[in-house]
Amino acid sequence: MTARVLLLAGPSGSGKSHIAGRSGLPVFRLDDFYKDADDPTLPLSAELGIPDWDDVGAWHLDRAVAALARLCAEGSVEVPTYDIAQSRATGSTVFRCGASTVVAEGVFAPDVVDACRERGMLADAVVLVRAPWKNFVRRLARDL
């Protein structure tokens, strides 16, 4: 194993990307593993009938774990490039680690803790907690 994973979790707007970027470590974006909006397995909100992007089923957990495992074993991996505005992957890129630790950040980071631990690639897992109104304000500023 060439690298281990530091998982950084928290709700949207909690500052995961900001803190990960300031860490000086390579940052692996788990959000690039969201499903495309036309994926028939995408969960829908029962009330509104629109995609439920907060449901873990809106995300390719198995692909994200496989990519992290390959990255940790080989030092690089091809990952999708997800465009949130288009709600789909628009291509791919090769992610190279080049360090003994990589930060993997995303809303669904808690869902890969066990898989990373079982594969011996978990360095640590951290959850960012802020007041919900602060998350809302940060998310609003980011998305608008």
N, C-alpha and C positions, 0 to 999 in steps of 0.2 A: 504494500500500500504506500503510495507516494504522498497522500494528503488525507486529512481528516476534516470533518464538517462541523462548523459551529452554526447551529440553527438559531435564527433570529425571528421570533414570532411576535404577533400583536395585531390588533385590529387595523383596518384601513385608516390611515392618517395618524398612526401612533409614532411615526418617525423611523420605522425599520430601514427604509432605503437610505435615509439621511445618515443614520448611525453606521450602517454597513459601509457606506461610501467613505466615511471619515475614519474607518478602522485601519485603512492602509492595506487591508487584505483583499484578495480577489473576491468579487461579489457575484454569486450565482443567483439569478432571479427565478425563483420558483413560479412567479406569476406568468412566465413564458410558457407554462404547461397548461394553461386554461384551454378548455375545449372551444372549438369554433362555434359560433352562434347557430349554425345550421346542423350541428351534430345531433342526431336523433336521440342520443343518450343524455343530452343536457337536461338537468332537472328544471322544471318550471315551477314558479310560484303558484300555489294553489289558489290564492286570492286574485291574482292579476293575470295569470297565464303567460307571463313573460319569463325569460331565463332567470333562475335564482343563482346569481354569481357568488353568493355567500355560502352555498351548499358545496360540501367537499366533492360531490358528484359532478360539479362543473369543471373539474380539474382532473388531469391525467396523473394521478398519484403514482401508478405503476411506472409510467415513463419517467417521471421526475426521479424516483428512487433508482431506477436503472441508470439514468444519466449520471447521478451522483456517484453511484458505485463505479461506473466506468471512469469517471473523472478521478476519483480517489485511487483507482488501480493503475491508470495509464497516464494521468496528468493532463488529458484533454478529452473533449467530447463534443459532438455536434448537438446543438440545442436549437429548438425553434425560436423564431423571433416573433413575438406576439404583439399585435397592434390593438390596443384596447379600443380605440375609436372605431376600428373595423370589426372588432370582436372576432378576430381570427389570426392564425399564424400567417405571416406574409412571406416567410422564408426561413432560413436557418443560418447559423453561424457556428464557428468552432470556438468553444470556450477553452482557454488554456489556464491552468492553475498557476504553476510556477512558484508555489509556496507550500509549506507543510500544513497550512490550514486555509480553508475557504469558508467564507460566510455565505450561507444559503438563507435568503430572506424571503418571506412571503406570509400571507394570511394563513395558508395551510401548512406552515412549517411544523406545527404540533403533530400533524398527521403522519409525518415521516420519521419522528423520533424513534419509535420502536424498530422500524426497518433499518435505520442507520445504526442503532445500537446492536441489533442482531448481526449485522455485517461487519461490526468492529470499526466503523468509520465515524462514529459520533465522538466529537471532541467535547461538546457541551451544547445545551439548549437554553436559550434566554427568552423570556417573554417581557415585552414592553407594556407597561400599564400606565395609562394616563386617565385623567377625568374624561368621561365620554364627550363632554362639550368641547374639550380641546381637540379630540380626534375629529369631531365634526367640523370644527373651524379649519383645521389643517387640511382635511379632505376637501372641503369646499374651496379653499384657496388653491390647492393643487389641481383640482379638476376643472375649475373655471379659469 
